Amino acid sequence: MQNVKTYILLRLLGAFEIIIFMKQGLKRFDGTAKETLLSFSILLITMPLSYLATDIKKPLGAEDFSTNYIYFVGTVISVVSFVVSLLLLFAFAKYVTKNTKKIWLFYTIFNWVVAVFIPIAILLYYLKFNEMLDKRMVEDINIFLTLYGYVIAGFVIYRIFNPPWELAAAFACGILVIDQVIYDLIFTIAGIPIVDYMEVFG
């Protein structure tokens, strides 16, 4: 039986392999319900870091709102997006690929990929906090990392559920659009202005 250190290192290695699109990374995860539930502890660990990141860099248009309020709204967005994506992924797995058991594996991998990105996020916000990166550069990096995350999701869906790659890409793009709609809707309900990137940086 693996000890804790070996277990963590193998999962981090697997997550790193996945973000550079190496399919053998998937083999380092068991994909059981128990492993998935354990992997959600990573998200709990990142909560203080997320709060600190919100304090350092608030979304465009939200600079005048308190950190607590923006963090709460962001948490609501994350929860709603998770529930919607879970339902869509379940429907995709059940009716398209006929294999709902691998949903556990998808979310296990997703959570460990988040762990791999933590050092990158810490470095980014450290540079922002010390004014070594300007506002536009931070926004550009955030946009790139967000889009990169959806590309990874499409890759994992393709490798786990084995649909045609075009279908996996379309599903990932669909989730991106839905997440953006959820973001805009909840920001509107919360009374936070939705500011377009081009309006600020042209």
N, C-alpha and C positions, 0 to 999 in steps of 0.2 A: 504493500500500500504506500502511495506517495506521501511524503511529509509535506507540510504546509509550504515550505520554501520551494520545493521542487514543483509542487502544484501551481503556485503562482508564476514561477518563472516560465514554465511550459505554456501557460495560457497567455502570458505577455508575449512570448516568442510567437505563438500562433497568431495573436492579434497583429503583431508587427508584420508577419508574413502576409497576412490578409490585406493590410493597407498598401502593400506593394504588389498586390494581386497575384500572390503565390497560392495556388489552390491547396498545397499540402498543409497550409495553416489550419484548415478546417479539421484536419485529422487530430489536432491536439485538443479538441473539445469533445466531451462525451455527449453533450446535448440532452441530458436528462433533466427532468423537472427540478430535481434537487439542485443540480449544478446551476440552473438558470436562476433559481431563487437566491442562491448564494451570491451569484454575480451581481444581483441588484444591490448588494451591500456597497459596491463600488460607487453607485449613484449617491448613496447616503454619505459616503466619504467626501464626495465632490461638492456637497451642498454648501459648506462654509467657503470653499473656493469660489463657487458660483456667486455667493453673496458678495464676496470681496471684489470679484470681477465686475459685478453690477455697480458697485460703489465707484470703481475706478473708471469704468466706461459704460455710461448709460446709452440706451438706444437713441438714435437721432430723433429729436423732437421731445425727448423725455427728460431733458437735462434739468428742468425746473421741478420735477417731482422727487419725492423722497426715495432713498434707496430701498427702504422697507416696502413701500408701495410698488415700486417697479419690480422688486424681487417677487412679491406676491403675485403680481400679474403674470410675470414670466413663469412662475410655477404653475399657475392655472393653465397657461398656454401649453406647457410641457405635458401636463396630465391629460388635457383634452386631445392633444396631438397623439399621445401614446395610445389612448383608448381607440381613437378613430383608426390609426394605423394598424392596431392589433386586430380590429374587426375586419378591416380590408384584407390584411394578410391572411387571416383565418379563412375568409371567403375565397381568396386566391388559391390557398393551399387545398381547400376542400373541393372546389369546383373545377379548378384548372389542373392542378398537379396530383390531386387525390392523396395527399399525404400531409395531414395536419400535425403529426407527431414532430416534424422537423421545425415547427415554430419555436419550440424550446431552444433548439440549437441556434436559430437566428438571433434570438434575444440574448442568449449567452454570449455569442460573438459580439453583438452590438455593444454590450456593457463592457467587455474587455477592450474593445477598440477605443471606447471612451477613456479607459485607463491609460492607453498608449498616448492619447492626445493631451493628457493632463500636463506633462512637462512642457509641451509646446505652448499651451495656454498660459502656464505660469510665466514662461519667458516673455510671451507677448505682452501680458499685462504688467510685468515688471518694467519692461522697456517703456510702456505707455505711462506708467506711474512716475518714472524718472524722466519723462519728457524726451526720451531718446527716439521715439516714433511720433510723428504728427497724427492728427485725428484721421486724415484721409488714408494714410498708410494702414492704420489699425482697421479701418472699415474695409479696405481692400483685402487684407489678410483674412478677416472674418468671413467675407463673402466667398473667398476662395476655399477656405476650410469647410464652410457649410456645403458648397457645391461638391467638394471632394467627398464629403460624408455621404451624400446621396449616390455618388458614383460607386463608392464602396458598398453601399446597401444594394445597389443593382447587381454588383459582382457577386455578393454573398447569396442573393436570391437566385441568381443564375446557377451557382455552384451547388446550392443546397436542394433546390426544388426541381432543377433541370428543365425549365421551360426553354423555348427558343430565346436566344439572347435578346432579340428585338422586344419580346414580351416582357422580359425582366427589366430592360431599360425603360420601356413605357410605364411599367408599374412604378419604378423608382421616380420617374418624372411626375407621375400622377400624384404620388405622395408629397413631392416637393410643392406642387401647386396647391394641394389641399392644406398643407402646413402653412403656406403663405396666407391662404384665405382665413384660416383659423387665427393666425397672428393678427391680421388686419381687423378681423371681426372683434376679437377680444380687446384689442387696443382701442377700438372705437367705443365699445361698451364701457371701458374703463376711463374714457375721456382723455386718452393720450393721443396727441396729434400723430398722424401717419405722415412722415416726412420722406419724400423720395430722395434717393442717393443723388440723383442728377440735380435736384433743386439746391442741394447744399454744395456739391463739388463741381457741378457742370461737366 
